[in-house]
Amino acid sequence: MRAYYTHNNAYDSIVIPDAEVAVTVTDDLLREYLEESPHFSGWSGEPTNGLQPEDYGQILAIRDDADGQPNAVYVTDWRQWLDRLNFYELV
């Protein structure tokens, strides 16, 4: 299951299309997103109502918790990603 970290000027979200939810990011949630083996199927949030991850803002990172997949965070914009990690005081 893929989870997309998105950023816009108002807030950050983690969007999980297969579960049809978007979760507003907090520092604890971001830590969970970055854990070695997150399980996104158990996450709950606001219904996406058909919106796609890019509808929530710029996609900065993507994770896939599928079995047999490398658990790395795929970063699409390193400068913005590091800014967000700094914002949440994770670096």
PyMOL commands that set and color helices and strands:
alter all, ss='L'
color gray80, all
select helices_A, chain A and resi 17-19+27-34+40-42+53-56+78-87
alter helices_A, ss='H'
color red, helices_A
select strands_A, chain A and resi 2-7+12-16+21-24+46-47+58-64+74-75
alter strands_A, ss='S'
color yellow, strands_A
deselect
rebuild
show_as cartoon
